[in-house]
Amino acid sequence: MAKTSQAILTLAGIDKTYDGAARPALDRISFTVAPGEFFSILGPSGSGKTTLLRMIAGFERPDVGRVLMDGADITDVPPFRRDVRTVFQSYALFPHMSVLENVAYPLRMAGARKAERLAKARDCLALVSMGDFAARLPHQLSGGQRQRVALARAIVCRPRVLLLDEPLGALDLRLRQQMQHMLVSLQRELGIAFVYVTHDQGEALSMSDRVAVMSEGRIAQLGTPREIYFDPASEFVAQFVGRSNLLPIEAAPHEGSLTALLGGRALKGVAVPRSGPARMAIRFECVRLAEAGHPPGEACAIEGVVEDVLFLGNALEVNVRCGDHNIIAAVPTLGGEGYLPGRPVRVMFDPGQATVFHG
């Protein structure tokens, strides 16, 4: 869906420290969300993502900074007056109400007439493919079905911003994947800005227009999924988002130019901004394996020996010992049967796919 330049949601210089805490829960947080944008907040437990979501919803107030919607300051506006709805992992459905009554409840509280609220509730249930379950009670539904009902209830009032707090965490893998497709389709159809909180990098990367990666109360990186995945801004992002080898290198003069050295071996073409010790990240899937002595072409090449192999279904993770270091390659299962422990191999990767971190 096309996005406009005017931000629907702005967080400006948000700080939050809880009483007795050793460090801030949120530290200098600033970002904007555009109308119709799918914006994810990704981070490990304790990174501040849920506090940030509660700040947007109005359940927490910042010590410093402002929350704005459509340019208006809503920092002190109570939750029930904000044009925001939240979908929780726990569903929070009323057990004594039918599915239809649960979805219609927000409209009932808003004073809508019965015919109107039931019609809108049925429309929302149809959007999440739950129209045939309108008469059932929540305990008669599966976890995935209850989550769809909770989603329908959140969108029935057509909020400007929908907050989703790890809504798929209680579902199994197959249901999570189904719900991801449904959420993306629903968001595009409704045009509502989604702010999605998760610790699952797969969810964030697959659904989002942009992702804010959180670490210890700060935004470690903000960008598109491709930017974050292929151009991580820090070692933390490289390790947390996707799977990367993180190797100690030395940036030193070699044959007349500044070159990355791994265990004394030159990695020609790897960009190193300055001399000194550094760390190089290379994604598992960017590493290729070939017969020992195979011509490297333009790639960086290191000889090694296979130590162990993990079978992951559609891929193998081949752990290769290269001198003092281990490098893991993700290779397709079909055709990878010959990578057995003890086999000599040549590890190769394109230098442009490596990211170097200093300091």
HUWO-V317742 format. One record per residue. N is the residue number from 1. PHI is phi in whole degrees, 0 to 359 (NA if undefined). OMEGA is omega in radians with two decimals (999 if undefined). D_FIRST is the distance of its C-alpha to the first C-alpha in Angstrom with 1 decimal. Layout:
n=N phi=PHI omega=OMEGA d_first=D_FIRST
n=N phi=PHI omega=OMEGA d_first=D_FIRST
This chain:
n=1 phi=NA omega=-3.14 d_first=0.0
n=2 phi=292 omega=3.13 d_first=3.8
n=3 phi=256 omega=3.05 d_first=6.4
n=4 phi=263 omega=-3.08 d_first=9.8
n=5 phi=283 omega=-3.14 d_first=13.0
n=6 phi=288 omega=-3.12 d_first=14.7
n=7 phi=288 omega=3.03 d_first=15.0
n=8 phi=274 omega=-3.13 d_first=14.9
n=9 phi=224 omega=3.12 d_first=17.2
n=10 phi=226 omega=2.95 d_first=19.9
n=11 phi=247 omega=-3.01 d_first=22.8
n=12 phi=237 omega=3.03 d_first=25.6
n=13 phi=61 omega=-3.05 d_first=28.6
n=14 phi=280 omega=2.98 d_first=28.8
n=15 phi=238 omega=3.06 d_first=32.1
n=16 phi=209 omega=3.06 d_first=33.5
n=17 phi=233 omega=3.12 d_first=36.8
n=18 phi=279 omega=3.14 d_first=38.4
n=19 phi=304 omega=3.11 d_first=42.1
n=20 phi=83 omega=-3.12 d_first=44.2
n=21 phi=283 omega=-3.13 d_first=41.3
n=22 phi=282 omega=-3.14 d_first=42.3
n=23 phi=214 omega=-3.12 d_first=39.0
n=24 phi=295 omega=3.00 d_first=35.9
n=25 phi=286 omega=3.04 d_first=33.3
n=26 phi=226 omega=-3.03 d_first=30.8
n=27 phi=224 omega=3.05 d_first=31.7
n=28 phi=57 omega=-3.12 d_first=30.1
n=29 phi=270 omega=3.08 d_first=26.5
n=30 phi=219 omega=2.99 d_first=24.0
n=31 phi=193 omega=3.08 d_first=20.2
n=32 phi=234 omega=3.04 d_first=17.2
n=33 phi=236 omega=-3.12 d_first=13.9
n=34 phi=274 omega=3.05 d_first=11.1
n=35 phi=303 omega=3.11 d_first=9.5
n=36 phi=76 omega=-3.12 d_first=6.7
n=37 phi=269 omega=2.99 d_first=8.0
n=38 phi=261 omega=-3.01 d_first=9.9
n=39 phi=246 omega=-3.12 d_first=13.2
n=40 phi=249 omega=3.03 d_first=16.4
n=41 phi=247 omega=-2.99 d_first=20.0
n=42 phi=243 omega=3.08 d_first=22.2
n=43 phi=179 omega=3.10 d_first=26.0
n=44 phi=286 omega=3.07 d_first=29.3
n=45 phi=301 omega=3.12 d_first=31.3
n=46 phi=85 omega=-3.10 d_first=32.6
n=47 phi=276 omega=3.11 d_first=30.1
n=48 phi=106 omega=-3.03 d_first=29.0
n=49 phi=292 omega=-3.14 d_first=25.6
n=50 phi=288 omega=3.05 d_first=26.7
n=51 phi=300 omega=3.12 d_first=28.5
n=52 phi=296 omega=3.10 d_first=25.4
n=53 phi=297 omega=3.12 d_first=23.5
n=54 phi=295 omega=3.09 d_first=26.5
n=55 phi=294 omega=3.12 d_first=26.5
n=56 phi=294 omega=-3.12 d_first=23.1
n=57 phi=288 omega=-3.13 d_first=24.2
n=58 phi=100 omega=3.13 d_first=27.4
n=59 phi=278 omega=3.05 d_first=29.9
n=60 phi=232 omega=3.09 d_first=31.0
n=61 phi=244 omega=-3.13 d_first=31.8
n=62 phi=289 omega=3.00 d_first=31.7
n=63 phi=288 omega=3.13 d_first=35.1
n=64 phi=221 omega=3.06 d_first=33.6
n=65 phi=104 omega=-3.04 d_first=30.3
n=66 phi=225 omega=2.98 d_first=27.8
n=67 phi=245 omega=-3.11 d_first=24.7
n=68 phi=235 omega=3.03 d_first=22.7
n=69 phi=233 omega=-3.06 d_first=20.0
n=70 phi=52 omega=3.11 d_first=18.7
n=71 phi=85 omega=-3.14 d_first=21.7
n=72 phi=268 omega=-3.13 d_first=24.2
n=73 phi=287 omega=3.12 d_first=26.4
n=74 phi=244 omega=-3.08 d_first=26.3
n=75 phi=306 omega=-3.09 d_first=28.5
n=76 phi=258 omega=3.13 d_first=31.3
n=77 phi=280 omega=-3.12 d_first=29.4
n=78 phi=293 omega=-3.07 d_first=30.3
n=79 phi=306 omega=-3.03 d_first=27.8
n=80 phi=288 omega=3.09 d_first=28.2
n=81 phi=260 omega=3.12 d_first=27.3
n=82 phi=269 omega=3.14 d_first=24.0
n=83 phi=277 omega=-3.05 d_first=20.8
n=84 phi=222 omega=3.02 d_first=20.1
n=85 phi=231 omega=-3.08 d_first=20.7
n=86 phi=235 omega=3.01 d_first=21.7
n=87 phi=251 omega=-3.08 d_first=21.9
n=88 phi=261 omega=3.08 d_first=25.0
n=89 phi=296 omega=-3.03 d_first=26.4
n=90 phi=274 omega=3.10 d_first=29.4
n=91 phi=73 omega=3.10 d_first=27.6
n=92 phi=56 omega=3.08 d_first=30.0
n=93 phi=272 omega=3.09 d_first=30.5
n=94 phi=283 omega=-3.02 d_first=33.6
n=95 phi=293 omega=-3.08 d_first=36.0
n=96 phi=270 omega=-3.13 d_first=37.9
n=97 phi=258 omega=3.04 d_first=35.0
n=98 phi=291 omega=3.09 d_first=33.5
n=99 phi=304 omega=-3.13 d_first=29.9
n=100 phi=298 omega=3.14 d_first=29.2
n=101 phi=294 omega=3.10 d_first=31.2
n=102 phi=299 omega=-3.10 d_first=29.4
n=103 phi=291 omega=-3.12 d_first=25.9
n=104 phi=283 omega=-3.00 d_first=27.4
n=105 phi=304 omega=3.14 d_first=29.3
n=106 phi=301 omega=3.10 d_first=26.9
n=107 phi=289 omega=3.07 d_first=27.1
n=108 phi=298 omega=3.12 d_first=30.8
n=109 phi=293 omega=3.12 d_first=31.1
n=110 phi=277 omega=3.09 d_first=29.2
n=111 phi=88 omega=3.12 d_first=31.8
n=112 phi=290 omega=3.12 d_first=29.9
n=113 phi=292 omega=-3.03 d_first=32.2
n=114 phi=302 omega=-3.11 d_first=32.7
n=115 phi=298 omega=-3.13 d_first=31.5
n=116 phi=294 omega=-3.07 d_first=28.3
n=117 phi=291 omega=3.12 d_first=27.6
n=118 phi=290 omega=3.11 d_first=28.5
n=119 phi=295 omega=3.13 d_first=26.4
n=120 phi=293 omega=3.11 d_first=23.3
n=121 phi=296 omega=3.10 d_first=24.3
n=122 phi=297 omega=3.11 d_first=24.7
n=123 phi=298 omega=-3.13 d_first=21.2
n=124 phi=291 omega=3.07 d_first=19.8
n=125 phi=297 omega=3.09 d_first=22.3
n=126 phi=295 omega=3.14 d_first=21.1
n=127 phi=298 omega=-3.13 d_first=17.5
n=128 phi=256 omega=3.08 d_first=19.0
n=129 phi=58 omega=3.12 d_first=21.6
n=130 phi=236 omega=-3.09 d_first=24.5
n=131 phi=298 omega=-3.11 d_first=25.7
n=132 phi=282 omega=-3.07 d_first=29.0
n=133 phi=249 omega=-3.00 d_first=29.9
n=134 phi=301 omega=-3.05 d_first=29.9
n=135 phi=272 omega=-3.08 d_first=33.7
n=136 phi=281 omega=3.01 d_first=34.1
n=137 phi=267 omega=-3.08 d_first=34.9
n=138 phi=306 omega=-3.09 d_first=33.0
n=139 phi=290 omega=3.12 d_first=35.9
n=140 phi=269 omega=-3.09 d_first=35.6
n=141 phi=248 omega=3.01 d_first=32.1
n=142 phi=283 omega=3.13 d_first=31.2
n=143 phi=299 omega=3.12 d_first=29.5
n=144 phi=295 omega=3.11 d_first=26.2
n=145 phi=292 omega=3.11 d_first=26.6
n=146 phi=297 omega=3.13 d_first=27.4
n=147 phi=293 omega=3.08 d_first=24.3
n=148 phi=294 omega=3.10 d_first=22.2
n=149 phi=295 omega=3.10 d_first=24.3
n=150 phi=300 omega=3.11 d_first=23.9
n=151 phi=293 omega=3.11 d_first=20.1
n=152 phi=299 omega=3.12 d_first=20.5
n=153 phi=296 omega=-3.12 d_first=22.9
n=154 phi=289 omega=-3.06 d_first=20.6
n=155 phi=263 omega=-3.02 d_first=17.7
n=156 phi=297 omega=3.11 d_first=20.3
n=157 phi=269 omega=-3.13 d_first=20.5
n=158 phi=52 omega=3.13 d_first=16.7
n=159 phi=294 omega=3.08 d_first=17.1
n=160 phi=289 omega=-3.13 d_first=15.1
n=161 phi=227 omega=3.06 d_first=15.2
n=162 phi=249 omega=3.11 d_first=16.1
n=163 phi=261 omega=-3.13 d_first=18.5
n=164 phi=234 omega=-3.05 d_first=19.3
n=165 phi=262 omega=-3.13 d_first=22.7
n=166 phi=45 omega=-2.99 d_first=23.4
n=167 phi=291 omega=-3.08 d_first=22.7
n=168 phi=257 omega=-3.02 d_first=23.4
n=169 phi=298 omega=-3.09 d_first=26.6
n=170 phi=268 omega=-3.07 d_first=29.0
n=171 phi=261 omega=3.08 d_first=27.7
n=172 phi=283 omega=-2.99 d_first=29.1
n=173 phi=302 omega=-3.09 d_first=27.4
n=174 phi=297 omega=3.13 d_first=26.5
n=175 phi=293 omega=3.10 d_first=25.1
n=176 phi=301 omega=-3.14 d_first=23.1
n=177 phi=296 omega=3.09 d_first=21.5
n=178 phi=297 omega=-3.13 d_first=20.8
n=179 phi=293 omega=3.09 d_first=19.3
n=180 phi=299 omega=3.12 d_first=17.0
n=181 phi=298 omega=-3.13 d_first=15.5
n=182 phi=295 omega=-3.13 d_first=15.5
n=183 phi=297 omega=3.14 d_first=13.8
n=184 phi=297 omega=3.13 d_first=10.8
n=185 phi=297 omega=-3.12 d_first=10.6
n=186 phi=295 omega=-3.12 d_first=11.4
n=187 phi=297 omega=3.12 d_first=9.0
n=188 phi=292 omega=-3.13 d_first=6.0
n=189 phi=290 omega=-3.08 d_first=8.5
n=190 phi=279 omega=-3.08 d_first=9.7
n=191 phi=74 omega=3.11 d_first=7.1
n=192 phi=276 omega=3.03 d_first=10.1
n=193 phi=289 omega=3.08 d_first=10.6
n=194 phi=256 omega=2.96 d_first=12.5
n=195 phi=244 omega=-2.92 d_first=15.6
n=196 phi=246 omega=-3.14 d_first=17.2
n=197 phi=258 omega=-3.12 d_first=20.8
n=198 phi=202 omega=2.97 d_first=22.5
n=199 phi=258 omega=-3.07 d_first=25.4
n=200 phi=265 omega=-3.07 d_first=24.1
n=201 phi=294 omega=3.09 d_first=22.7
n=202 phi=297 omega=3.10 d_first=21.6
n=203 phi=298 omega=-3.08 d_first=19.3
n=204 phi=297 omega=-3.09 d_first=17.8
n=205 phi=292 omega=-3.02 d_first=17.4
n=206 phi=283 omega=-3.00 d_first=15.9
n=207 phi=253 omega=-2.85 d_first=13.1
n=208 phi=269 omega=2.89 d_first=12.2
n=209 phi=281 omega=3.07 d_first=10.2
n=210 phi=220 omega=-3.11 d_first=13.6
n=211 phi=227 omega=2.97 d_first=17.0
n=212 phi=256 omega=3.12 d_first=20.0
n=213 phi=269 omega=-3.08 d_first=23.1
n=214 phi=260 omega=3.03 d_first=25.9
n=215 phi=210 omega=3.09 d_first=29.7
n=216 phi=51 omega=3.04 d_first=32.5
n=217 phi=83 omega=-3.13 d_first=30.6
n=218 phi=238 omega=3.03 d_first=28.9
n=219 phi=275 omega=3.13 d_first=25.7
n=220 phi=284 omega=3.08 d_first=26.9
n=221 phi=196 omega=3.09 d_first=23.8
n=222 phi=230 omega=-3.13 d_first=20.3
n=223 phi=182 omega=3.07 d_first=17.8
n=224 phi=288 omega=3.09 d_first=15.4
n=225 phi=306 omega=-3.14 d_first=16.8
n=226 phi=294 omega=3.12 d_first=18.3
n=227 phi=298 omega=-3.10 d_first=19.9
n=228 phi=292 omega=-3.08 d_first=21.4
n=229 phi=285 omega=-3.02 d_first=22.6
n=230 phi=265 omega=3.13 d_first=24.1
n=231 phi=224 omega=-3.11 d_first=25.1
n=232 phi=297 omega=-3.07 d_first=26.3
n=233 phi=275 omega=-3.10 d_first=27.7
n=234 phi=205 omega=3.07 d_first=30.6
n=235 phi=299 omega=3.13 d_first=32.8
n=236 phi=301 omega=-3.12 d_first=31.3
n=237 phi=295 omega=3.13 d_first=27.8
n=238 phi=300 omega=-3.12 d_first=29.2
n=239 phi=275 omega=-3.07 d_first=31.1
n=240 phi=281 omega=-3.11 d_first=28.7
n=241 phi=260 omega=-3.08 d_first=25.6
n=242 phi=82 omega=-3.11 d_first=26.7
n=243 phi=235 omega=-3.07 d_first=30.3
n=244 phi=230 omega=2.85 d_first=32.2
n=245 phi=282 omega=3.11 d_first=35.9
n=246 phi=239 omega=-2.94 d_first=37.0
n=247 phi=244 omega=3.09 d_first=40.2
n=248 phi=285 omega=3.12 d_first=42.7
n=249 phi=232 omega=3.05 d_first=43.3
n=250 phi=235 omega=3.07 d_first=45.5
n=251 phi=267 omega=-3.02 d_first=44.4
n=252 phi=213 omega=3.07 d_first=47.7
n=253 phi=299 omega=3.12 d_first=49.4
n=254 phi=208 omega=-3.13 d_first=49.9
n=255 phi=52 omega=3.01 d_first=51.4
n=256 phi=87 omega=3.12 d_first=50.7
n=257 phi=215 omega=3.11 d_first=47.1
n=258 phi=285 omega=-2.99 d_first=45.2
n=259 phi=228 omega=3.04 d_first=44.3
n=260 phi=280 omega=3.13 d_first=42.9
n=261 phi=242 omega=3.07 d_first=45.7
n=262 phi=244 omega=-3.08 d_first=45.4
n=263 phi=59 omega=-3.13 d_first=48.9
n=264 phi=85 omega=3.13 d_first=50.4
n=265 phi=268 omega=-3.11 d_first=48.4
n=266 phi=285 omega=3.04 d_first=46.4
n=267 phi=249 omega=-3.02 d_first=42.7
n=268 phi=295 omega=3.10 d_first=42.4
n=269 phi=96 omega=3.09 d_first=39.2
n=270 phi=288 omega=-3.07 d_first=37.7
n=271 phi=286 omega=3.09 d_first=36.7
n=272 phi=237 omega=-3.03 d_first=38.8
n=273 phi=289 omega=-3.14 d_first=38.4
n=274 phi=203 omega=-3.11 d_first=41.9
n=275 phi=283 omega=3.09 d_first=45.0
n=276 phi=116 omega=3.14 d_first=45.9
n=277 phi=291 omega=-3.13 d_first=44.8
n=278 phi=205 omega=3.09 d_first=41.1
n=279 phi=233 omega=-3.13 d_first=38.9
n=280 phi=245 omega=3.09 d_first=36.9
n=281 phi=256 omega=3.05 d_first=33.9
n=282 phi=220 omega=-3.10 d_first=33.1
n=283 phi=298 omega=3.12 d_first=30.8
n=284 phi=306 omega=-3.06 d_first=32.7
n=285 phi=285 omega=3.09 d_first=30.7
n=286 phi=272 omega=3.14 d_first=31.5
n=287 phi=269 omega=3.10 d_first=35.2
n=288 phi=247 omega=3.11 d_first=37.0
n=289 phi=241 omega=3.11 d_first=40.4
n=290 phi=212 omega=3.08 d_first=43.2
n=291 phi=301 omega=3.07 d_first=46.9
n=292 phi=304 omega=-3.14 d_first=49.0
n=293 phi=85 omega=3.13 d_first=49.9
n=294 phi=299 omega=3.14 d_first=47.0
n=295 phi=302 omega=-3.06 d_first=46.3
n=296 phi=281 omega=-3.05 d_first=43.4
n=297 phi=64 omega=3.14 d_first=42.3
n=298 phi=269 omega=-3.07 d_first=40.0
n=299 phi=277 omega=2.93 d_first=39.1
n=300 phi=286 omega=-3.06 d_first=40.7
n=301 phi=223 omega=3.13 d_first=43.2
n=302 phi=221 omega=3.09 d_first=45.2
n=303 phi=280 omega=3.13 d_first=47.8
n=304 phi=200 omega=-3.14 d_first=47.7
n=305 phi=228 omega=3.13 d_first=48.8
n=306 phi=295 omega=3.09 d_first=46.7
n=307 phi=264 omega=3.13 d_first=47.4
n=308 phi=203 omega=-3.08 d_first=45.4
n=309 phi=224 omega=3.06 d_first=42.5
n=310 phi=252 omega=3.10 d_first=40.0
n=311 phi=269 omega=-3.09 d_first=38.7
n=312 phi=246 omega=-3.12 d_first=35.1
n=313 phi=96 omega=-3.12 d_first=34.6
n=314 phi=276 omega=-3.12 d_first=32.4
n=315 phi=213 omega=3.00 d_first=33.6
n=316 phi=245 omega=2.97 d_first=36.8
n=317 phi=258 omega=-3.08 d_first=37.1
n=318 phi=258 omega=-3.12 d_first=40.2
n=319 phi=267 omega=-3.04 d_first=42.0
n=320 phi=246 omega=3.08 d_first=44.1
n=321 phi=271 omega=3.14 d_first=46.9
n=322 phi=240 omega=-3.08 d_first=47.1
n=323 phi=65 omega=-3.13 d_first=50.2
n=324 phi=269 omega=-3.01 d_first=49.5
n=325 phi=232 omega=3.04 d_first=45.8
n=326 phi=250 omega=3.11 d_first=43.7
n=327 phi=233 omega=-3.12 d_first=40.5
n=328 phi=256 omega=3.07 d_first=38.3
n=329 phi=244 omega=3.01 d_first=36.6
n=330 phi=263 omega=-3.09 d_first=34.0
n=331 phi=235 omega=3.12 d_first=35.1
n=332 phi=301 omega=3.13 d_first=34.3
n=333 phi=299 omega=3.10 d_first=36.7
n=334 phi=290 omega=-3.10 d_first=37.8
n=335 phi=97 omega=-3.12 d_first=40.1
n=336 phi=258 omega=-3.06 d_first=40.5
n=337 phi=296 omega=-3.07 d_first=43.6
n=338 phi=278 omega=-3.13 d_first=46.0
n=339 phi=276 omega=-3.10 d_first=44.8
n=340 phi=249 omega=3.11 d_first=47.5
n=341 phi=308 omega=-3.14 d_first=49.1
n=342 phi=94 omega=-3.11 d_first=51.6
n=343 phi=280 omega=3.03 d_first=50.1
n=344 phi=289 omega=3.13 d_first=50.0
n=345 phi=219 omega=2.98 d_first=46.7
n=346 phi=250 omega=3.09 d_first=45.1
n=347 phi=270 omega=-3.11 d_first=41.9
n=348 phi=225 omega=3.02 d_first=39.6
n=349 phi=204 omega=3.10 d_first=36.3
n=350 phi=285 omega=-3.09 d_first=34.8
n=351 phi=299 omega=3.14 d_first=35.5
n=352 phi=291 omega=3.13 d_first=32.1
n=353 phi=266 omega=3.10 d_first=30.6
n=354 phi=263 omega=3.09 d_first=32.9
n=355 phi=239 omega=-3.09 d_first=32.1
n=356 phi=252 omega=3.11 d_first=35.2
n=357 phi=241 omega=3.04 d_first=35.6
n=358 phi=256 omega=2.99 d_first=38.7
n=359 phi=81 omega=999 d_first=40.2
